[in-house]
Amino acid sequence: MKEFDYVIIGGGCAGLSLAYELNIHSELSNKTLAIIEHRDEYKRDKTWSFWKVSPHNFEDCVKKNWTNFTINIPNHTKHLECKNTPYQTIDSGLFYEKIINNLKQNDNIKFFKNIKDITTENSFIFNSVCNVTENKNRLWQHFAGIEIETDKKVFDDEIFNLMDFDCDQKDNVHFFYTLPYSKTEALIETTWISDLNDPTLKDYDDQLKYYIENNLRIKKYKINYKEIGAIPLFHPKYEKKINQIEIGTAGGMTRLSTGYTFLNIQEQSKYIRQNIKKIRKIELFSINKKYQFLDNIFLKVLKKNPNEMSKIFYKMFNCSPNIIINFLSNKSKIHEDFSIITKMPKWMFLKQLF
């Protein structure tokens, strides 16, 4: 069996982003890479969205940009702008196609379905696969979305809805999310923040149908695409291993209060590429510890006060949109953090410090 200089376990967003970053910067011109991925083919299966607070390699995979958005609770709506940091959505199908076509041009890169097919004794391993399926009692952001098409122009494609809390909460946190790609096409998602033990929260098809027909008042539409997912709002257990580091969600790249991961993966990939020649000695790339601290408090409040969270999310956006976006994207300064904290119910949050 062949041995490789580097091995990436998991050919999803994190694994492919790292492979692409290494390849386009010629770090694999005289080094070999094995990617371990079980799937038979790559096809669109996810939608990654984020505010563009930093450059990335995938502008040509962006399906749509928006510079205006709304957030609403029953009987109240905020209209906000994000011109300096547009909100972007990446089509995973385009992302996969771009990267796979690029990697295939390098004979030093090979795909395998099982790590047992190669020798890894002297390889450096980047692992993007984490086993979190047993943690059903912890908080997750779980969701399902459908991309619909209407025969009439019903959407304003200049503005997206980040959070619509005008829906049944069932003693958890629940909102809908609408990304209009055109006046006749939109991705609509039902999103929950809860543990995974209540099966009644997972009747996603019924939730989406009711919301589209009653909240959006769209009666005739066809479904072109479906997706479903669950993001752990906790960091997987990490065990330090010689000649291996974790990447992506397995490496702590998911922002716990939001579920945002894509841009963090890109920054982690860049950091690894810049330090690849001394990879066995570098410090691990991580999200600033202040966000871990603040997110842990936020999630404790959320778990104990789910019925208050729609109002708390809404109040957060009393701050300048730029401040909120910086905070949600790990780019905020201390004074910006403080301005957000002052908008929160102080006693509710202070209790979680003790």
N, C-alpha and C positions, 0 to 999 in steps of 0.2 A: 504493500500500500504506500501511496505517495505521502510525503510530509510537506507541509506548507509553512511559510514564515508567519503568516497571520491566518486566523480562523475567525469568521463572524458566525455566531450561532443565532439564527433567525433572520430571514431575509424580508422583514417588514420595513416600516418607515425608518426606524433607527439603523438597522443593519445596512439597508440600501443607501441611506444618506451618507453613512460613513464610508462605504465602499466607493461611492461616487466622488466624495470629497478627496479621498486618497488618490483615485485614478486620474481625475482632471488636473491634479497638481503633480503628476508623474511620480508619486511615491510608490507606485507598483510597477515601474518600468523594469526594475531589477529585483523585485520581491514578489513572492507568490501569495495568493489569497484564496482560501476556500470559504464559500458561503454555504451554510447548512440551512436548507429550507425545504419543508415537506410538500409544499403545494405543487401541483402539476403544471399550473399555468397562472399567470398574473392577469387579473382583470379588475375592473373598478369595484371596490368593496367598501371604501371609506370616503369621507369628506373632511378635510382638515381646514379649519378656519382660525384666523388670528388677526390682530392688528399689526401692521407692518412697522415695527419699531426698530428693525435692523434689516440689512440686506440679506438675501438668501439666494440659493442657486436655481430656484424654480419659478421664476417670473413667467416663463413660457408655459407653465402648468396651471397658472391662475385662471380660474373660470370666470371670476368677477371681482371687481373692486367696488366698495361703497365708501362714501364720505359722510353719510348721514345715517342715524339709527334712532330707534325708539326703545323705551322700556316702559312697561305699564303694569299697574295693578288695577283692580276693579274701579272704574270711574275716574281714573287718573292716568295721564300719559305724559312722558317727558320726550321732547324732540331734541336730539343732540347732534353735534357735528364732530367728525374726526378727519378733517382735511389734511392735517399734518401726518397722521398715521392711519392711512386707509385700511379698512377691514378687507381681508382677502380670503378667498376660498380656493383651495387646491383640489383638483380632480385627481383622485388616486390612480385612475386609469392612465392619465397622461403622465403622471409621476413615474409609475412603473415602466411604461413604455420608453420614456426618455432614458431612465437609468439602465434598464436591461440592454437597450441598443448600444449604449456607451460601453458597458462592461464587456459585452460580447466581442468588442474590438481588441481586447487585451487577452492574449493567450495565457497570461499569468493568473487569470481569474477563472475559477471553476466553481460550478454549483454541484452540491451533493444533497441527497435527501436524508442521509443519516451520518452522524459524526463517526460511526463505526467504520465508515468506508474510507477513512483517512487515518494517518498517524499524527498524533498531536503532542507527542512527548516533548518536543523542543519548540512548539509553536507558541505564539502569543495569541490569547483568545479574547475576543470581544463578545460578550454574551448579552443578547437583548431579550431573552426568554425568561420570564419570571412566573413562578407558580403561586398564584394568589387565590386560587379557586376555593380554598378551604376557609377563607376569611369572610364568610357570608354575614357575620354579625357586625362588620365594620361598614363604614359609609362608602358608597359607590355613587358615581354619576352614571346612571344607565339610561339608555335612550333608544328610540327608533325613529327613523325618518323616511319620508317618501318624497320623491320628486314628481310633481304633478304638472300636467299640461292642460290648459283650458282652451276652449274654442273662441273665447272673447278676451279682450284686454282688461284684466281685473287687477293686476298688480302694478304698484308704483316701484319700478326697478331702480330708482335712485335712492331708496331708503330701505334698510332691513330692520327687522324687529329682533332685538337681542334677547329680550325676556318678556313674555306675556304671562303674568301670574293670574289672569282672569280665568281660572279653571279650578277644578276640584283638587284640593291639596291632600286629602286623606291622612291628615296628621303627619305629613312629610313635607318635602319641598318639591313643588311641581311647577313647570313652566313650559310654554311652547316657544319655538324659535323659527323664524321665517326668513329665508334668504331668497329674494326674488331675482332670478337670473335674467328675466325679460318680463314684458307685460303679460305674457301667457305661460311662463314657466317659473316654478319656485320649488325649493326644498323646504319642507315643513317637518319639524321634529318635535316629538314629545320627550321631555327630559325630566327625570326624577333624581333627587339626591336622597338616598335612603339606604338601608341594608337590603339584602337580596332575599329576605325571608317571606315577604308578602306577595304571593302570586297574583293578587288582584291588581297590583301596580303594573303588571306586565301585559295587560290586554291592550297592547299598543295600537293594533289596527282599529279597535273600537274608539280609542281616544282620538286618534288622528281623524277618523271619519266624522266624529261628532264636532271636533274643533273646526274642521274645514267647512262643514255644512252649516254650523250654527254661529261660530265666531267670525269666520271669514265670509260666510254666506255664499259659498260656492257650491252649487248643486251638481254641475256637470263638469267632470274632469276625468282624465285618464292618468294612470300611474305608470311612469316610465322607469322607475328605479326605486329600490328599497335598500335600507341599511339598518343595522342594529348593532349595538355595542354596549360595553360597560367599562368604565375607567375607575380603577381603585383610587379612592381619596385617602390613601395611606401609602407609605413607602414600603415596598417589599423588603423582607428580611435580607440583609446583606452579609455574606460571609467572605471575608478577605481570602483570596486564593493567590498563590504564586503564579505569575504569568497569565493572569486573567483580570479583566475589569468588566463591570456591568455598564451597559449603555441603554439609552431610551428610558422607558418607564422602569425597567429593572435597575437602572442606574440613577433613579431619583429625578428624572427629567420632567415628570408631570407636576405641574403646580397644583398643590392639594386643594386650594380654595376654588379653583376654576376648572381644572381638568386640562388646561392648555399645555401642550407638549411639543408641538411641531417646531416652533422656533427655538426652543430649548435644545432639541435634538440637533438642529443645525449648528448652534453655537458649540455644543459639545463635540460634534464632528470636526469642526474647524480647529478646536483646541487640541484634539487628539492628533489631527494631521500636522499641526504646527510643532508638536512634541513627539512625533512618531519615532524619531531616531533615539530618543531616551525614554521610551514608553514604559520601561520597567521601573523607572525611578521617579516619575512625575507624581505630583499631587493629583488626586481625582478632581475632575471638573464637577462643580456642584452649584445649585441655585443658592443665592445669598442666604445665609442662616437667619437673617431677620425675617425673611418671608416664611421660613419654616416655623419660626416662633409665632408670628402673627396668624398664619394659617391654622396652626394647631388650636389656638384660642378661638378663632372664628368657627372651626368645625365643632368644637365643644359646645359653643353657643348654639350652633345650628342643630346639633343632636338633641339638646335639651329644650330648645324653643322653636321647633319647626314651624309652628303657626305664626310666628312673628317674622320669619325670614323674608317674606315678600316685601314687607314694609322696610326692613333693614336694607335689602338690596336696593330698593327704590331710593331710600335716603342717601345711600352712598353716592348716587349720581346727582346729589345737590352740589357736589364739588365740580370743579371744571372738568370737562371730559378728558382733557389732556392729562390731568392729574390721575384720574381713575384709570385711564388706559396705561399710563406709565406704571401704576401700582399693579394692575392685573398682569402686566407683561414683564415684571421684575426689573423695571428701569426707574423706579421712583427714588427721589431724594428724601432725606429724613423729614424735611418740612412738609413735603407732600404727603408722606405717611401720616404725619400728625394731623394735617387738615382733614384726612379721611377719618381718623380715629375720633376726632371731635364730633363727627356727624353720627356716631354710633351711640346706642343706649348704654351709657357708661357703666351703670351698676351691673347690668346683665353681663358685660364683658369682664369687668373687674372681678366678679365672683369666680371666673374660670382661671384666675391667676393663683388661686389658693386651693 
